[in-house]
Amino acid sequence: MIIKLAETELKTKFGEYREILFYDGQQESHALIMGDIDGEEDVLCRIHSSCIFAHHFNSIECDCREQMEISQQLIQKEGKGIIVWLEQEGKGNGHLALLKSIPHKRAGLSQAEAYKIAGYKEDARDFTPAAKILNEIGVTSIRMLTNNPKKVDTLTKHGIVVTGTQPTILDV
């Protein structure tokens, strides 16, 4: 189940988006849509999880903020695209898990290994709400801005046609 709660225009430093707020019975999620995507194929799409450190505190210990900005720049360059924002802090483990994982990450472990040593799942995120949102807004197929096969697998399992992936790097 996914319910559309509200919709508005959102002006950003990377152009104007249409924001649609959704609710799945537990959490709110956001779709930011640039351009006309109705019935379009191969629409550029980023599934992005919240990160308090990067998005609120401007931390330099992760690249979440940069990933979001690069995604918006790539979508702006293309003239259309979708960003689905999911409230899944700490790779779905929550902010406490992130705080407890930091010493392990600073000791040289990957974020996934740091979560595991701190007693949490390496990645507890569920991308099903993103699939439901994409089905609701009616895109035909997407090109994903990701290097995470779990995102592609989940979306595909829920009927989203993923025609390809690309990393979030800018062509300079």
NUDOKOL-803283 format. One record per residue: residue number from 1; residue in one letter; z, y, x of N, C-alpha, C in turn. Coordinates in pm, whole numbers, plus 50000, padded with zeros to 5 digits. Layout:
BEGIN
NODE  num  residu    npz    npy    npx   capz   capy   capx    cpz    cpy    cpx
NODE  NUM       A      Z      Y      X      Z      Y      X      Z      Y      X
...
//
This chain:
BEGIN
NODE  num  residu    npz    npy    npx   capz   capy   capx    cpz    cpy    cpx
NODE    1       M  50000  49883  50084  50000  50000  50000  50000  50124  50089
NODE    2       I  49916  50218  50056  49916  50348  50121  49891  50453  50014
NODE    3       I  49973  50557  50014  49963  50660  49911  49932  50793  49979
NODE    4       K  49832  50862  49927  49800  50996  49976  49897  51094  49909
NODE    5       L  49971  51169  49993  50070  51262  49941  50019  51406  49930
NODE    6       A  49946  51450  50031  49901  51590  50034  49786  51605  50132
NODE    7       E  49718  51719  50119  49603  51747  50206  49593  51897  50227
NODE    8       T  49558  51938  50348  49540  52080  50379  49449  52095  50500
NODE    9       E  49404  52218  50523  49328  52250  50643  49427  52283  50755
NODE   10       L  49393  52243  50876  49480  52266  50990  49397  52324  51104
NODE   11       K  49430  52445  51146  49360  52507  51258  49434  52472  51386
NODE   12       T  49360  52420  51485  49418  52384  51614  49340  52454  51724
NODE   13       K  49389  52445  51847  49314  52504  51957  49189  52423  51989
NODE   14       F  49172  52311  51922  49053  52227  51939  48966  52224  51813
NODE   15       G  48981  52323  51728  48900  52331  51608  48979  52305  51482
NODE   16       E  48908  52307  51370  48973  52290  51240  48962  52145  51193
NODE   17       Y  49075  52095  51148  49085  51960  51094  49130  51967  50949
NODE   18       R  49104  51860  50879  49164  51839  50747  49277  51740  50772
NODE   19       E  49398  51779  50737  49512  51687  50751  49540  51623  50616
NODE   20       I  49552  51491  50618  49593  51418  50498  49722  51344  50532
NODE   21       L  49824  51366  50452  49953  51302  50472  49960  51178  50383
NODE   22       F  49994  51065  50444  50004  50938  50372  50147  50884  50381
NODE   23       Y  50180  50795  50288  50311  50729  50286  50289  50582  50254
NODE   24       D  50352  50493  50331  50334  50350  50311  50456  50280  50250
NODE   25       G  50548  50358  50195  50670  50301  50138  50788  50307  50233
NODE   26       Q  50759  50333  50362  50865  50345  50461  50853  50471  50546
NODE   27       Q  50730  50504  50584  50709  50617  50673  50587  50699  50632
NODE   28       E  50589  50823  50678  50471  50907  50662  50381  50889  50783
NODE   29       S  50251  50900  50762  50151  50898  50868  50050  51007  50836
NODE   30       H  49977  51052  50937  49885  51163  50920  49745  51122  50963
NODE   31       A  49646  51167  50890  49507  51155  50933  49457  51297  50955
NODE   32       L  49407  51323  51074  49343  51450  51105  49194  51422  51113
NODE   33       I  49118  51489  51029  48975  51461  51019  48897  51588  51050
NODE   34       M  48807  51576  51145  48718  51688  51176  48578  51652  51128
NODE   35       G  48517  51744  51056  48379  51725  51013  48367  51634  50891
NODE   36       D  48243  51610  50853  48213  51525  50738  48196  51382  50785
NODE   37       I  48289  51295  50747  48285  51156  50793  48251  51059  50680
NODE   38       D  48232  51108  50559  48205  51021  50445  48081  50935  50471
NODE   39       G  48100  50804  50470  47990  50710  50489  47932  50707  50629
NODE   40       E  47994  50778  50722  47942  50785  50859  47974  50658  50937
NODE   41       E  47889  50626  51032  47910  50512  51121  47952  50561  51259
NODE   42       D  48020  50476  51331  48059  50503  51470  48136  50634  51486
NODE   43       V  48226  50661  51393  48306  50784  51398  48412  50769  51508
NODE   44       L  48419  50868  51594  48518  50868  51700  48658  50869  51639
NODE   45       C  48748  50781  51687  48879  50766  51624  48987  50738  51728
NODE   46       R  49096  50808  51717  49214  50785  51800  49329  50746  51709
NODE   47       I  49395  50635  51738  49520  50596  51672  49629  50635  51772
NODE   48       H  49717  50726  51731  49813  50784  51825  49955  50770  51770
NODE   49       S  50045  50726  51855  50185  50713  51816  50266  50832  51866
NODE   50       S  50366  50869  51789  50451  50983  51824  50523  50957  51956
NODE   51       C  50553  51066  52025  50628  51059  52150  50708  51189  52163
NODE   52       I  50835  51180  52136  50921  51299  52139  50919  51363  52278
NODE   53       F  50930  51282  52382  50931  51337  52517  50809  51425  52542
NODE   54       A  50691  51373  52515  50568  51445  52548  50535  51556  52448
NODE   55       H  50540  51524  52320  50493  51618  52219  50593  51728  52184
NODE   56       H  50721  51701  52199  50822  51802  52165  50884  51866  52289
NODE   57       F  50905  51784  52394  50975  51834  52511  50883  51861  52630
NODE   58       N  50752  51837  52615  50654  51858  52722  50688  51783  52849
NODE   59       S  50739  51662  52834  50771  51578  52949  50644  51545  53028
NODE   60       I  50662  51531  53158  50551  51489  53243  50567  51342  53286
NODE   61       E  50660  51271  53222  50684  51131  53258  50594  51033  53184
NODE   62       C  50512  51083  53094  50413  50998  53027  50290  51082  53000
NODE   63       D  50184  51018  52956  50059  51091  52934  50025  51104  52786
NODE   64       C  50123  51089  52699  50097  51093  52554  50037  51226  52508
NODE   65       R  50091  51336  52554  50039  51467  52514  49896  51485  52563
NODE   66       E  49871  51445  52687  49736  51456  52742  49637  51367  52666
NODE   67       Q  49682  51248  52628  49594  51158  52552  49554  51222  52419
NODE   68       M  49649  51287  52355  49621  51355  52228  49525  51471  52249
NODE   69       E  49551  51552  52351  49465  51667  52377  49323  51625  52413
NODE   70       I  49311  51525  52498  49178  51476  52536  49105  51421  52414
NODE   71       S  49176  51349  52330  49114  51296  52207  49062  51409  52120
NODE   72       Q  49142  51515  52104  49098  51629  52024  48977  51698  52088
NODE   73       Q  48975  51708  52219  48861  51769  52288  48734  51686  52269
NODE   74       L  48747  51555  52281  48631  51467  52264  48577  51473  52121
NODE   75       I  48668  51477  52025  48628  51488  51884  48562  51624  51859
NODE   76       Q  48619  51729  51916  48560  51862  51902  48418  51864  51958
NODE   77       K  48400  51804  52075  48268  51798  52139  48168  51723  52051
NODE   78       E  48215  51617  51986  48130  51535  51898  48103  51605  51764
NODE   79       G  48197  51692  51723  48181  51764  51597  48239  51692  51477
NODE   80       K  48288  51572  51497  48352  51497  51390  48436  51385  51451
NODE   81       G  48537  51345  51376  48622  51236  51423  48753  51232  51347
NODE   82       I  48832  51133  51381  48958  51107  51311  49067  51079  51413
NODE   83       I  49184  51137  51388  49305  51099  51460  49403  51052  51355
NODE   84       V  49454  50931  51372  49560  50880  51285  49688  50882  51366
NODE   85       W  49785  50960  51318  49914  50979  51385  50017  50891  51315
NODE   86       L  50077  50800  51390  50179  50709  51337  50314  50743  51398
NODE   87       E  50417  50742  51316  50554  50766  51362  50608  50635  51419
NODE   88       Q  50578  50610  51547  50619  50486  51612  50672  50517  51752
NODE   89       E  50773  50600  51755  50835  50643  51881  50875  50524  51966
NODE   90       G  50862  50540  52097  50906  50435  52190  50832  50305  52171
NODE   91       K  50700  50314  52152  50616  50197  52123  50673  50115  52008
NODE   92       G  50724  50186  51908  50775  50121  51788  50919  50076  51799
NODE   93       N  50980  50092  51915  51119  50051  51935  51218  50161  51902
NODE   94       G  51173  50284  51892  51260  50397  51865  51294  50474  51991
NODE   95       H  51352  50591  51972  51382  50680  52084  51494  50626  52173
NODE   96       L  51591  50557  52114  51699  50499  52194  51643  50402  52298
NODE   97       A  51547  50321  52257  51485  50227  52350  51416  50301  52464
NODE   98       L  51352  50411  52429  51286  50491  52533  51389  50544  52632
NODE   99       L  51499  50598  52580  51603  50650  52669  51660  50541  52759
NODE  100       K  51683  50423  52704  51740  50313  52783  51640  50255  52883
NODE  101       S  51511  50274  52857  51409  50220  52947  51381  50310  53067
NODE  102       I  51416  50436  53059  51379  50534  53162  51427  50495  53302
NODE  103       P  51553  50453  53321  51593  50417  53458  51506  50305  53517
NODE  104       H  51465  50211  53435  51382  50100  53483  51241  50148  53517
NODE  105       K  51191  50240  53437  51058  50295  53464  51062  50378  53593
NODE  106       R  51167  50455  53610  51180  50536  53732  51198  50449  53856
NODE  107       A  51244  50325  53835  51258  50232  53948  51125  50165  53982
NODE  108       G  51019  50199  53907  50886  50150  53941  50825  50050  53845
NODE  109       L  50897  50015  53738  50841  49922  53641  50744  49992  53547
NODE  110       S  50654  49916  53488  50568  49973  53384  50655  50001  53262
NODE  111       Q  50604  50083  53169  50682  50113  53049  50711  49985  52970
NODE  112       A  50613  49897  52959  50632  49771  52886  50742  49686  52951
NODE  113       E  50738  49674  53084  50841  49597  53155  50978  49663  53140
NODE  114       A  50981  49795  53143  51108  49868  53129  51171  49844  52993
NODE  115       Y  51088  49843  52888  51141  49813  52754  51200  49672  52751
NODE  116       K  51128  49578  52807  51173  49438  52804  51307  49422  52876
NODE  117       I  51321  49481  52992  51446  49471  53068  51559  49542  52994
NODE  118       A  51527  49649  52920  51629  49721  52843  51666  49647  52714
NODE  119       G  51598  49535  52686  51633  49453  52569  51547  49478  52446
NODE  120       Y  51431  49537  52466  51343  49567  52353  51208  49498  52371
NODE  121       K  51127  49500  52266  50992  49446  52275  50907  49536  52365
NODE  122       E  50815  49475  52436  50724  49552  52520  50644  49651  52436
NODE  123       D  50605  49610  52317  50530  49696  52225  50555  49646  52084
NODE  124       A  50637  49717  52010  50674  49677  51873  50591  49750  51767
NODE  125       R  50489  49821  51809  50410  49899  51713  50330  49809  51620
NODE  126       D  50308  49861  51500  50224  49796  51400  50116  49896  51361
NODE  127       F  49992  49859  51380  49880  49948  51351  49820  49925  51213
NODE  128       T  49886  49843  51131  49840  49818  50995  49829  49946  50912
NODE  129       P  49928  50038  50919  49913  50162  50842  49786  50239  50878
NODE  130       A  49748  50238  51005  49625  50306  51048  49504  50242  50983
NODE  131       A  49502  50109  50977  49390  50039  50912  49383  50075  50765
NODE  132       K  49498  50081  50699  49500  50117  50556  49450  50260  50535
NODE  133       I  49487  50349  50624  49442  50488  50614  49291  50495  50634
NODE  134       L  49239  50427  50734  49095  50429  50759  49017  50369  50642
NODE  135       N  49070  50263  50583  49006  50207  50464  49010  50308  50349
NODE  136       E  49121  50378  50334  49137  50475  50225  49039  50592  50238
NODE  137       I  49017  50639  50361  48927  50754  50377  48781  50713  50384
NODE  138       G  48753  50584  50391  48618  50533  50369  48517  50546  50481
NODE  139       V  48560  50538  50606  48461  50538  50713  48393  50401  50720
NODE  140       T  48267  50399  50758  48193  50274  50767  48228  50197  50894
NODE  141       S  48233  50267  51007  48270  50206  51134  48323  50314  51228
NODE  142       I  48399  50270  51330  48458  50365  51424  48433  50322  51568
NODE  143       R  48437  50422  51656  48445  50402  51801  48584  50448  51840
NODE  144       M  48661  50362  51900  48802  50394  51926  48823  50455  52063
NODE  145       L  48905  50559  52065  48952  50618  52189  49080  50544  52227
NODE  146       T  49064  50436  52303  49179  50353  52339  49141  50255  52450
NODE  147       N  49242  50202  52515  49224  50086  52602  49320  49975  52558
NODE  148       N  49369  49985  52434  49468  49891  52381  49400  49791  52287
NODE  149       P  49384  49666  52331  49318  49567  52246  49396  49534  52118
NODE  150       K  49527  49555  52117  49607  49529  51998  49564  49620  51883
NODE  151       K  49531  49745  51915  49483  49837  51812  49353  49786  51752
NODE  152       V  49260  49749  51837  49129  49700  51792  49147  49574  51708
NODE  153       D  49228  49480  51755  49250  49354  51682  49308  49377  51544
NODE  154       T  49410  49464  51535  49474  49491  51406  49377  49556  51309
NODE  155       L  49303  49655  51355  49208  49722  51267  49099  49627  51220
NODE  156       T  49047  49547  51311  48941  49451  51277  48992  49350  51175
NODE  157       K  49115  49303  51194  49175  49206  51102  49185  49263  50960
NODE  158       H  49194  49396  50950  49207  49462  50819  49075  49522  50771
NODE  159       G  48965  49474  50825  48834  49510  50772  48770  49635  50830
NODE  160       I  48828  49693  50934  48767  49809  50998  48667  49760  51102
NODE  161       V  48545  49810  51096  48443  49774  51194  48460  49865  51315
NODE  162       V  48494  49805  51428  48510  49879  51553  48387  49847  51639
NODE  163       T  48301  49948  51657  48175  49926  51728  48188  49942  51879
NODE  164       G  48303  49991  51924  48324  50007  52066  48452  50082  52095
NODE  165       T  48487  50085  52221  48604  50161  52265  48564  50245  52385
NODE  166       Q  48639  50350  52405  48622  50431  52525  48758  50487  52561
NODE  167       P  48783  50499  52692  48911  50558  52735  48914  50706  52705
NODE  168       T  49034  50761  52700  49048  50904  52673  49043  50981  52804
NODE  169       I  48922  50995  52855  48898  51078  52972  48783  51172  52941
NODE  170       L  48789  51288  52999  48685  51388  52974  48572  51372  53075
NODE  171       D  48449  51386  53028  48334  51394  53117  48330  51537  53170
NODE  172       V  48346  51552  53297  48350  51687  53353  48220  51718  53424
//
